[in-house]
Amino acid sequence: MGAAASSNFTNYTNPQYGFSLLYPSSWINEEIAPGANLTFLISFSPPSQVFGESVFVYMAVKNLTGNNASLKQFAEQEISFLERPPAAISLTEDTSVRTILQSEPTTIAGNTPAHKVVYFEKVSGTLSKIMEVYAVNGDKGYILTYLTYTYIYDKYLPTVQKMIGSLNFTIPRNQ
């Protein structure tokens, strides 16, 4: 646990989407083509050093309908999506396992209100533990997702918590 938590951190800033956060200097960041309903997506992950350890932190940005949509509305919408059965990738995939363990208010940098959800989901046949943190700034919804296997979730949690605590909006809320 110590090595994962004691990394040196580097600042990532995205002026276009109005946020910054710290991530471990040794980790790789990669912009990904956004999927449905997303305007921006980036992943952060440790270098592939340990066999079997898949660890990803995603930062997604969504345009919200209606200027200054509330955190409550955004979180409820995202949780409602989580409560639906996952889509099957193949006919034989088990999509029955998605269990919400925790759903509660939290804060990010600057004591900015956010909402945290932790849940289990079967991903590619393996049980994963996922944390999502939702925040709203103006007409944008932000989702920071931590995804890994259940058996290594706690190993990287201190690092991810530091990343979450550093998430900051670089565009004032009233713009």
TIRO-2110 file (N, C-alpha, C; in Angstrom, 1 decimal):
// TIRO-2110
0.8, -1.2, 0.0, N, 1, A
0.0, 0.0, 0.0, CA, 1, A
0.9, 1.3, 0.0, C, 1, A
2.0, 1.2, 0.7, N, 2, A
2.8, 2.4, 0.8, CA, 2, A
3.3, 2.9, -0.5, C, 2, A
3.8, 2.1, -1.4, N, 3, A
4.3, 2.5, -2.7, CA, 3, A
3.3, 3.2, -3.5, C, 3, A
2.0, 2.7, -3.5, N, 4, A
1.0, 3.3, -4.3, CA, 4, A
0.6, 4.7, -3.8, C, 4, A
0.7, 4.9, -2.5, N, 5, A
0.3, 6.1, -1.9, CA, 5, A
1.4, 7.2, -1.8, C, 5, A
2.6, 6.8, -1.9, N, 6, A
3.7, 7.7, -1.6, CA, 6, A
4.4, 8.2, -2.9, C, 6, A
3.7, 8.1, -4.0, N, 7, A
4.2, 8.6, -5.3, CA, 7, A
4.4, 10.1, -5.3, C, 7, A
5.3, 10.6, -6.1, N, 8, A
5.3, 12.0, -6.4, CA, 8, A
4.2, 12.3, -7.4, C, 8, A
3.5, 13.5, -7.2, N, 9, A
2.4, 13.8, -8.1, CA, 9, A
2.7, 14.9, -9.0, C, 9, A
2.0, 14.9, -10.2, N, 10, A
2.1, 15.9, -11.2, CA, 10, A
0.8, 16.5, -11.5, C, 10, A
0.8, 17.8, -11.8, N, 11, A
-0.5, 18.4, -12.0, CA, 11, A
-1.0, 18.2, -13.5, C, 11, A
-2.2, 17.9, -13.7, N, 12, A
-2.8, 17.8, -15.0, CA, 12, A
-3.9, 18.9, -15.1, C, 12, A
-3.8, 19.8, -16.0, N, 13, A
-4.8, 20.9, -16.2, CA, 13, A
-5.3, 20.8, -17.6, C, 13, A
-6.6, 21.0, -17.7, N, 14, A
-7.3, 21.0, -18.9, CA, 14, A
-8.1, 22.3, -19.0, C, 14, A
-7.5, 23.4, -19.6, N, 15, A
-8.2, 24.7, -19.7, CA, 15, A
-9.5, 24.6, -20.5, C, 15, A
-9.6, 23.8, -21.5, N, 16, A
-10.8, 23.7, -22.3, CA, 16, A
-12.0, 23.3, -21.5, C, 16, A
-11.8, 22.2, -20.7, N, 17, A
-12.9, 21.7, -19.9, CA, 17, A
-12.9, 22.2, -18.4, C, 17, A
-12.0, 23.1, -18.1, N, 18, A
-12.0, 23.8, -16.8, CA, 18, A
-11.8, 23.0, -15.6, C, 18, A
-10.8, 22.1, -15.6, N, 19, A
-10.4, 21.4, -14.4, CA, 19, A
-9.0, 21.0, -14.3, C, 19, A
-8.5, 20.8, -13.1, N, 20, A
-7.1, 20.3, -12.9, CA, 20, A
-7.2, 19.2, -11.8, C, 20, A
-6.2, 18.4, -11.8, N, 21, A
-6.0, 17.4, -10.7, CA, 21, A
-4.6, 16.9, -10.7, C, 21, A
-4.2, 16.4, -9.5, N, 22, A
-2.9, 15.8, -9.4, CA, 22, A
-3.0, 14.3, -9.7, C, 22, A
-2.0, 13.7, -10.3, N, 23, A
-1.9, 12.3, -10.5, CA, 23, A
-0.4, 11.8, -10.3, C, 23, A
-0.2, 10.6, -10.0, N, 24, A
1.2, 10.1, -9.7, CA, 24, A
2.0, 10.3, -11.0, C, 24, A
3.2, 10.9, -10.7, N, 25, A
4.2, 11.2, -11.8, CA, 25, A
4.5, 10.0, -12.7, C, 25, A
4.5, 8.8, -12.1, N, 26, A
4.9, 7.6, -12.8, CA, 26, A
3.7, 7.0, -13.7, C, 26, A
2.5, 7.5, -13.5, N, 27, A
1.3, 7.0, -14.2, CA, 27, A
1.3, 7.6, -15.6, C, 27, A
0.6, 6.9, -16.4, N, 28, A
0.4, 7.3, -17.8, CA, 28, A
-1.0, 7.9, -17.9, C, 28, A
-1.1, 9.1, -18.6, N, 29, A
-2.4, 9.6, -18.9, CA, 29, A
-2.6, 9.6, -20.4, C, 29, A
-3.8, 9.4, -20.8, N, 30, A
-4.1, 9.2, -22.2, CA, 30, A
-5.6, 9.7, -22.5, C, 30, A
-5.7, 10.7, -23.4, N, 31, A
-7.0, 11.1, -23.8, CA, 31, A
-7.6, 10.0, -24.7, C, 31, A
-8.9, 9.8, -24.5, N, 32, A
-9.6, 8.7, -25.1, CA, 32, A
-10.8, 9.3, -25.9, C, 32, A
-11.1, 8.8, -27.0, N, 33, A
-12.3, 9.3, -27.8, CA, 33, A
-13.5, 9.1, -26.9, C, 33, A
-14.2, 10.2, -26.6, N, 34, A
-15.4, 10.1, -25.7, CA, 34, A
-16.5, 9.3, -26.3, C, 34, A
-17.3, 8.6, -25.5, N, 35, A
-18.4, 7.8, -25.9, CA, 35, A
-19.7, 8.6, -25.9, C, 35, A
-20.8, 8.0, -25.9, N, 36, A
-22.1, 8.7, -25.9, CA, 36, A
-22.2, 9.6, -24.7, C, 36, A
-22.7, 10.7, -24.9, N, 37, A
-23.0, 11.7, -23.9, CA, 37, A
-21.8, 12.4, -23.2, C, 37, A
-20.6, 12.0, -23.6, N, 38, A
-19.4, 12.6, -23.0, CA, 38, A
-18.8, 13.6, -24.0, C, 38, A
-18.2, 14.7, -23.5, N, 39, A
-17.5, 15.6, -24.4, CA, 39, A
-16.0, 15.4, -24.2, C, 39, A
-15.6, 14.8, -23.1, N, 40, A
-14.1, 14.6, -22.9, CA, 40, A
-13.9, 13.4, -22.0, C, 40, A
-12.8, 12.7, -22.3, N, 41, A
-12.5, 11.5, -21.5, CA, 41, A
-11.0, 11.3, -21.5, C, 41, A
-10.4, 11.2, -20.3, N, 42, A
-9.0, 10.9, -20.1, CA, 42, A
-8.8, 9.8, -19.1, C, 42, A
-7.8, 8.9, -19.3, N, 43, A
-7.5, 7.9, -18.3, CA, 43, A
-6.2, 8.1, -17.7, C, 43, A
-6.0, 7.7, -16.5, N, 44, A
-4.8, 7.7, -15.7, CA, 44, A
-4.6, 6.3, -15.2, C, 44, A
-3.4, 5.7, -15.4, N, 45, A
-3.1, 4.4, -14.9, CA, 45, A
-1.6, 4.2, -14.6, C, 45, A
-1.3, 3.3, -13.7, N, 46, A
0.1, 3.0, -13.4, CA, 46, A
0.7, 2.3, -14.5, C, 46, A
2.0, 2.3, -14.7, N, 47, A
2.6, 1.5, -15.8, CA, 47, A
2.4, 0.1, -15.5, C, 47, A
2.3, -0.7, -16.5, N, 48, A
2.0, -2.2, -16.4, CA, 48, A
3.2, -2.9, -15.8, C, 48, A
3.4, -2.9, -14.5, N, 49, A
4.5, -3.5, -13.9, CA, 49, A
4.1, -4.8, -13.2, C, 49, A
2.9, -4.9, -12.7, N, 50, A
2.5, -6.0, -11.9, CA, 50, A
1.5, -6.8, -12.7, C, 50, A
1.8, -8.1, -13.0, N, 51, A
0.9, -8.9, -13.7, CA, 51, A
-0.5, -9.0, -13.0, C, 51, A
-1.5, -8.8, -13.7, N, 52, A
-2.9, -9.0, -13.2, CA, 52, A
-3.4, -7.7, -12.5, C, 52, A
-2.7, -6.6, -12.4, N, 53, A
-3.2, -5.4, -11.8, CA, 53, A
-3.6, -4.4, -12.8, C, 53, A
-4.9, -4.4, -13.0, N, 54, A
-5.5, -3.4, -13.9, CA, 54, A
-6.1, -2.3, -13.1, C, 54, A
-5.6, -1.1, -13.2, N, 55, A
-6.0, 0.0, -12.3, CA, 55, A
-6.2, 1.2, -13.3, C, 55, A
-7.4, 1.7, -13.3, N, 56, A
-7.7, 2.9, -14.1, CA, 56, A
-8.5, 3.9, -13.3, C, 56, A
-8.1, 5.2, -13.6, N, 57, A
-8.8, 6.3, -13.1, CA, 57, A
-9.2, 7.1, -14.4, C, 57, A
-10.5, 7.3, -14.5, N, 58, A
-11.0, 8.1, -15.7, CA, 58, A
-11.6, 9.4, -15.2, C, 58, A
-11.4, 10.4, -16.0, N, 59, A
-12.0, 11.7, -15.8, CA, 59, A
-12.9, 12.0, -17.0, C, 59, A
-14.2, 12.1, -16.8, N, 60, A
-15.1, 12.3, -17.9, CA, 60, A
-15.8, 13.6, -17.7, C, 60, A
-16.1, 14.3, -18.8, N, 61, A
-16.9, 15.6, -18.7, CA, 61, A
-18.1, 15.4, -19.6, C, 61, A
-19.2, 15.8, -19.1, N, 62, A
-20.5, 15.8, -19.8, CA, 62, A
-21.1, 17.2, -19.9, C, 62, A
-21.7, 17.6, -21.0, N, 63, A
-22.4, 18.8, -21.1, CA, 63, A
-23.8, 18.5, -20.5, C, 63, A
-24.2, 19.4, -19.6, N, 64, A
-25.5, 19.2, -18.9, CA, 64, A
-26.5, 20.1, -19.6, C, 64, A
-27.8, 19.6, -19.7, N, 65, A
-28.8, 20.4, -20.3, CA, 65, A
-29.3, 21.4, -19.2, C, 65, A
-29.5, 22.6, -19.7, N, 66, A
-29.9, 23.6, -18.7, CA, 66, A
-28.7, 24.2, -18.0, C, 66, A
-28.4, 25.4, -18.1, N, 67, A
-27.2, 26.0, -17.4, CA, 67, A
-27.3, 25.9, -15.9, C, 67, A
-26.2, 25.6, -15.3, N, 68, A
-26.1, 25.4, -13.9, CA, 68, A
-27.0, 24.3, -13.3, C, 68, A
-27.0, 23.1, -14.0, N, 69, A
-27.8, 22.0, -13.4, CA, 69, A
-27.2, 21.7, -12.1, C, 69, A
-28.0, 21.1, -11.2, N, 70, A
-27.6, 20.9, -9.8, CA, 70, A
-26.8, 19.6, -9.7, C, 70, A
-26.0, 19.6, -8.7, N, 71, A
-25.3, 18.3, -8.3, CA, 71, A
-26.3, 17.2, -8.0, C, 71, A
-27.3, 17.6, -7.3, N, 72, A
-28.4, 16.6, -6.9, CA, 72, A
-29.0, 15.9, -8.1, C, 72, A
-29.3, 16.7, -9.1, N, 73, A
-29.9, 16.2, -10.4, CA, 73, A
-28.9, 15.3, -11.1, C, 73, A
-27.7, 15.8, -11.2, N, 74, A
-26.7, 15.1, -11.9, CA, 74, A
-26.4, 13.7, -11.3, C, 74, A
-26.2, 13.7, -9.9, N, 75, A
-25.9, 12.5, -9.2, CA, 75, A
-27.1, 11.5, -9.3, C, 75, A
-28.3, 12.0, -9.2, N, 76, A
-29.5, 11.1, -9.3, CA, 76, A
-29.6, 10.5, -10.7, C, 76, A
-29.3, 11.3, -11.7, N, 77, A
-29.3, 10.7, -13.1, CA, 77, A
-28.2, 9.6, -13.2, C, 77, A
-27.0, 9.9, -12.7, N, 78, A
-25.9, 8.9, -12.9, CA, 78, A
-26.2, 7.6, -12.0, C, 78, A
-26.7, 7.8, -10.8, N, 79, A
-27.1, 6.6, -10.0, CA, 79, A
-28.2, 5.8, -10.6, C, 79, A
-29.2, 6.5, -11.2, N, 80, A
-30.3, 5.8, -11.9, CA, 80, A
-29.7, 4.9, -13.0, C, 80, A
-28.7, 5.4, -13.7, N, 81, A
-28.1, 4.6, -14.7, CA, 81, A
-27.4, 3.4, -14.1, C, 81, A
-26.7, 3.6, -13.0, N, 82, A
-26.1, 2.4, -12.3, CA, 82, A
-27.1, 1.4, -11.8, C, 82, A
-28.3, 1.8, -11.5, N, 83, A
-29.2, 0.9, -11.0, CA, 83, A
-29.9, 0.0, -12.0, C, 83, A
-29.7, 0.4, -13.3, N, 84, A
-30.2, -0.4, -14.4, CA, 84, A
-29.2, -1.6, -14.6, C, 84, A
-29.7, -2.7, -15.1, N, 85, A
-28.7, -3.9, -15.4, CA, 85, A
-27.7, -3.4, -16.4, C, 85, A
-26.5, -3.9, -16.2, N, 86, A
-25.4, -3.5, -17.2, CA, 86, A
-25.8, -4.2, -18.6, C, 86, A
-25.3, -3.5, -19.6, N, 87, A
-25.5, -4.1, -21.0, CA, 87, A
-24.6, -5.3, -21.2, C, 87, A
-25.1, -6.3, -21.8, N, 88, A
-24.3, -7.5, -22.1, CA, 88, A
-23.4, -7.2, -23.3, C, 88, A
-22.1, -7.6, -23.2, N, 89, A
-21.2, -7.4, -24.3, CA, 89, A
-21.3, -8.6, -25.3, C, 89, A
-21.6, -9.8, -24.7, N, 90, A
-21.9, -11.0, -25.5, CA, 90, A
-23.1, -11.7, -24.9, C, 90, A
-23.6, -12.6, -25.6, N, 91, A
-24.8, -13.4, -25.1, CA, 91, A
-24.6, -14.2, -23.9, C, 91, A
-23.3, -14.6, -23.7, N, 92, A
-23.0, -15.4, -22.5, CA, 92, A
-22.5, -14.7, -21.3, C, 92, A
-22.3, -13.4, -21.4, N, 93, A
-21.8, -12.6, -20.3, CA, 93, A
-22.8, -12.5, -19.2, C, 93, A
-22.4, -12.6, -17.9, N, 94, A
-23.2, -12.4, -16.8, CA, 94, A
-23.3, -10.9, -16.5, C, 94, A
-24.5, -10.4, -16.6, N, 95, A
-24.7, -8.9, -16.4, CA, 95, A
-25.5, -8.7, -15.1, C, 95, A
-25.6, -9.7, -14.3, N, 96, A
-26.5, -9.5, -13.1, CA, 96, A
-25.8, -8.9, -11.9, C, 96, A
-24.5, -8.7, -12.0, N, 97, A
-23.8, -8.3, -10.8, CA, 97, A
-23.4, -6.8, -10.9, C, 97, A
-24.2, -6.0, -10.3, N, 98, A
-23.9, -4.6, -10.1, CA, 98, A
-24.6, -4.2, -8.8, C, 98, A
-23.8, -4.0, -7.7, N, 99, A
-24.3, -3.8, -6.4, CA, 99, A
-23.8, -2.5, -5.9, C, 99, A
-24.6, -1.5, -5.6, N, 100, A
-24.2, -0.2, -5.0, CA, 100, A
-23.9, -0.5, -3.5, C, 100, A
-22.7, -0.2, -3.0, N, 101, A
-22.3, -0.4, -1.7, CA, 101, A
-22.4, 0.9, -0.8, C, 101, A
-22.2, 2.1, -1.5, N, 102, A
-22.1, 3.3, -0.8, CA, 102, A
-22.6, 4.5, -1.7, C, 102, A
-23.3, 5.4, -1.2, N, 103, A
-23.7, 6.6, -2.0, CA, 103, A
-23.9, 7.7, -1.0, C, 103, A
-23.0, 8.7, -1.1, N, 104, A
-23.0, 9.8, -0.1, CA, 104, A
-22.4, 11.0, -0.6, C, 104, A
-22.7, 12.2, 0.0, N, 105, A
-22.1, 13.4, -0.3, CA, 105, A
-20.6, 13.4, 0.1, C, 105, A
-19.8, 14.1, -0.6, N, 106, A
-18.4, 14.3, -0.3, CA, 106, A
-17.9, 15.6, -0.8, C, 106, A
-16.7, 15.9, -0.7, N, 107, A
-16.1, 17.2, -1.3, CA, 107, A
-14.9, 16.9, -2.0, C, 107, A
-14.6, 17.9, -3.0, N, 108, A
-13.3, 17.8, -3.7, CA, 108, A
-12.5, 19.1, -3.3, C, 108, A
-11.5, 19.5, -4.0, N, 109, A
-10.7, 20.6, -3.7, CA, 109, A
-11.5, 21.9, -3.4, C, 109, A
-11.1, 22.7, -2.5, N, 110, A
-11.8, 23.9, -2.2, CA, 110, A
-13.1, 23.7, -1.5, C, 110, A
-13.3, 22.6, -0.9, N, 111, A
-14.5, 22.2, -0.2, CA, 111, A
-15.7, 22.3, -1.1, C, 111, A
-15.5, 22.0, -2.4, N, 112, A
-16.6, 22.0, -3.4, CA, 112, A
-17.4, 20.7, -3.2, C, 112, A
-18.7, 20.9, -3.2, N, 113, A
-19.6, 19.7, -3.0, CA, 113, A
-19.5, 18.7, -4.2, C, 113, A
-19.6, 17.4, -3.8, N, 114, A
-19.5, 16.4, -4.8, CA, 114, A
-20.4, 15.2, -4.2, C, 114, A
-20.5, 14.2, -5.0, N, 115, A
-21.3, 13.0, -4.5, CA, 115, A
-20.4, 11.7, -4.9, C, 115, A
-20.3, 10.8, -4.0, N, 116, A
-19.5, 9.6, -4.2, CA, 116, A
-20.4, 8.3, -4.2, C, 116, A
-20.1, 7.5, -5.1, N, 117, A
-20.8, 6.2, -5.2, CA, 117, A
-19.8, 5.1, -5.4, C, 117, A
-19.9, 4.0, -4.6, N, 118, A
-19.0, 2.9, -4.6, CA, 118, A
-19.8, 1.6, -4.9, C, 118, A
-19.4, 0.8, -5.9, N, 119, A
-20.2, -0.3, -6.3, CA, 119, A
-19.3, -1.4, -6.8, C, 119, A
-19.9, -2.7, -6.8, N, 120, A
-19.3, -3.8, -7.5, CA, 120, A
-20.0, -4.0, -8.8, C, 120, A
-19.2, -4.4, -9.8, N, 121, A
-19.7, -4.8, -11.1, CA, 121, A
-18.8, -5.8, -11.7, C, 121, A
-19.4, -6.8, -12.4, N, 122, A
-18.6, -7.8, -13.1, CA, 122, A
-18.2, -7.2, -14.4, C, 122, A
-16.9, -7.1, -14.6, N, 123, A
-16.3, -6.5, -15.8, CA, 123, A
-15.5, -7.6, -16.5, C, 123, A
-15.8, -7.9, -17.7, N, 124, A
-15.1, -9.0, -18.4, CA, 124, A
-14.9, -10.2, -17.6, C, 124, A
-16.0, -10.6, -16.9, N, 125, A
-16.0, -11.8, -16.1, CA, 125, A
-15.4, -11.8, -14.8, C, 125, A
-14.8, -10.6, -14.4, N, 126, A
-14.1, -10.5, -13.1, CA, 126, A
-14.8, -9.4, -12.3, C, 126, A
-15.0, -9.7, -11.0, N, 127, A
-15.7, -8.7, -10.1, CA, 127, A
-14.7, -7.5, -9.8, C, 127, A
-15.2, -6.4, -10.2, N, 128, A
-14.5, -5.1, -10.0, CA, 128, A
-15.2, -4.3, -9.0, C, 128, A
-14.4, -3.4, -8.3, N, 129, A
-14.9, -2.5, -7.4, CA, 129, A
-14.7, -1.1, -8.0, C, 129, A
-15.7, -0.3, -8.0, N, 130, A
-15.6, 1.0, -8.8, CA, 130, A
-16.1, 2.1, -7.8, C, 130, A
-15.4, 3.2, -7.9, N, 131, A
-15.8, 4.4, -7.2, CA, 131, A
-16.0, 5.5, -8.2, C, 131, A
-17.2, 6.2, -8.1, N, 132, A
-17.4, 7.3, -9.0, CA, 132, A
-17.7, 8.5, -8.1, C, 132, A
-17.1, 9.7, -8.5, N, 133, A
-17.3, 10.9, -7.8, CA, 133, A
-17.9, 11.9, -8.8, C, 133, A
-19.0, 12.5, -8.5, N, 134, A
-19.7, 13.4, -9.4, CA, 134, A
-19.6, 14.8, -8.9, C, 134, A
-19.3, 15.7, -9.8, N, 135, A
-19.3, 17.1, -9.4, CA, 135, A
-19.9, 17.9, -10.6, C, 135, A
-20.4, 19.1, -10.3, N, 136, A
-21.0, 20.0, -11.3, CA, 136, A
-20.3, 21.4, -11.2, C, 136, A
-20.0, 21.9, -12.4, N, 137, A
-19.5, 23.3, -12.4, CA, 137, A
-20.2, 24.0, -13.7, C, 137, A
-21.1, 24.9, -13.4, N, 138, A
-21.8, 25.5, -14.5, CA, 138, A
-22.6, 24.5, -15.3, C, 138, A
-22.4, 24.4, -16.6, N, 139, A
-23.2, 23.5, -17.4, CA, 139, A
-22.4, 22.2, -17.7, C, 139, A
-21.4, 21.9, -16.9, N, 140, A
-20.7, 20.7, -17.1, CA, 140, A
-20.8, 19.7, -15.9, C, 140, A
-20.9, 18.5, -16.2, N, 141, A
-20.9, 17.4, -15.1, CA, 141, A
-19.6, 16.7, -15.2, C, 141, A
-18.9, 16.5, -14.1, N, 142, A
-17.6, 15.8, -14.1, CA, 142, A
-17.8, 14.5, -13.3, C, 142, A
-17.2, 13.4, -13.9, N, 143, A
-17.2, 12.1, -13.3, CA, 143, A
-15.8, 11.6, -13.2, C, 143, A
-15.3, 11.4, -12.0, N, 144, A
-14.0, 10.8, -11.8, CA, 144, A
-14.3, 9.4, -11.3, C, 144, A
-13.8, 8.4, -12.1, N, 145, A
-14.1, 7.0, -11.9, CA, 145, A
-12.8, 6.2, -11.5, C, 145, A
-12.8, 5.5, -10.5, N, 146, A
-11.7, 4.6, -10.1, CA, 146, A
-12.2, 3.2, -10.3, C, 146, A
-11.5, 2.4, -11.2, N, 147, A
-11.9, 1.1, -11.5, CA, 147, A
-10.8, 0.1, -11.4, C, 147, A
-11.0, -1.0, -10.6, N, 148, A
-10.0, -2.0, -10.5, CA, 148, A
-10.6, -3.3, -9.9, C, 148, A
-9.8, -4.3, -9.8, N, 149, A
-10.3, -5.6, -9.3, CA, 149, A
-10.5, -5.4, -7.8, C, 149, A
-11.5, -6.1, -7.2, N, 150, A
-11.8, -6.0, -5.8, CA, 150, A
-10.6, -6.3, -4.9, C, 150, A
-9.8, -7.2, -5.3, N, 151, A
-8.7, -7.6, -4.4, CA, 151, A
-7.5, -6.6, -4.4, C, 151, A
-7.5, -5.6, -5.2, N, 152, A
-6.4, -4.6, -5.1, CA, 152, A
-7.0, -3.2, -4.9, C, 152, A
-8.3, -3.1, -4.8, N, 153, A
-9.0, -1.8, -4.6, CA, 153, A
-8.3, -1.0, -3.5, C, 153, A
-8.1, -1.6, -2.3, N, 154, A
-7.6, -0.9, -1.1, CA, 154, A
-6.1, -0.5, -1.3, C, 154, A
-5.4, -1.2, -2.2, N, 155, A
-4.0, -0.9, -2.4, CA, 155, A
-3.8, 0.5, -3.0, C, 155, A
-4.6, 0.8, -4.0, N, 156, A
-4.5, 2.1, -4.7, CA, 156, A
-5.4, 3.2, -4.2, C, 156, A
-6.3, 2.8, -3.2, N, 157, A
-7.3, 3.8, -2.7, CA, 157, A
-6.6, 5.1, -2.2, C, 157, A
-5.6, 5.1, -1.4, N, 158, A
-5.0, 6.3, -0.9, CA, 158, A
-4.5, 7.2, -2.0, C, 158, A
-4.0, 6.6, -3.1, N, 159, A
-3.6, 7.4, -4.3, CA, 159, A
-4.7, 8.1, -4.9, C, 159, A
-5.8, 7.3, -5.1, N, 160, A
-7.0, 7.8, -5.8, CA, 160, A
-7.7, 8.9, -4.9, C, 160, A
-7.7, 8.7, -3.6, N, 161, A
-8.3, 9.7, -2.8, CA, 161, A
-7.5, 11.0, -2.9, C, 161, A
-6.2, 10.9, -3.0, N, 162, A
-5.4, 12.2, -3.2, CA, 162, A
-5.8, 12.8, -4.5, C, 162, A
-6.0, 12.0, -5.6, N, 163, A
-6.4, 12.6, -6.9, CA, 163, A
-7.8, 13.3, -6.7, C, 163, A
-8.7, 12.6, -6.1, N, 164, A
-10.1, 13.1, -5.9, CA, 164, A
-10.0, 14.4, -5.1, C, 164, A
-9.2, 14.4, -4.0, N, 165, A
-9.1, 15.6, -3.2, CA, 165, A
-8.5, 16.8, -3.9, C, 165, A
-7.7, 16.5, -5.0, N, 166, A
-7.1, 17.6, -5.7, CA, 166, A
-7.9, 18.1, -6.9, C, 166, A
-9.0, 17.5, -7.2, N, 167, A
-9.8, 17.9, -8.4, CA, 167, A
-10.3, 19.3, -8.1, C, 167, A
-10.0, 20.2, -9.0, N, 168, A
-10.3, 21.6, -8.9, CA, 168, A
-10.9, 22.1, -10.2, C, 168, A
-11.8, 23.0, -10.1, N, 169, A
-12.3, 23.7, -11.3, CA, 169, A
-11.5, 24.9, -11.5, C, 169, A
-11.1, 25.1, -12.8, N, 170, A
-10.3, 26.2, -13.2, CA, 170, A
-11.1, 27.3, -13.8, C, 170, A
-12.4, 27.1, -14.1, N, 171, A
-13.3, 28.1, -14.6, CA, 171, A
-14.3, 28.4, -13.4, C, 171, A
-14.4, 29.6, -13.0, N, 172, A
-15.3, 29.9, -11.9, CA, 172, A
-16.7, 29.4, -12.2, C, 172, A
-17.4, 29.0, -11.1, N, 173, A
-18.7, 28.3, -11.2, CA, 173, A
-19.8, 29.2, -11.9, C, 173, A
-19.7, 30.5, -11.8, N, 174, A
-20.7, 31.3, -12.4, CA, 174, A
-20.6, 31.6, -13.9, C, 174, A
-19.6, 31.0, -14.5, N, 175, A
-19.4, 31.1, -16.0, CA, 175, A
-20.1, 30.0, -16.7, C, 175, A
END
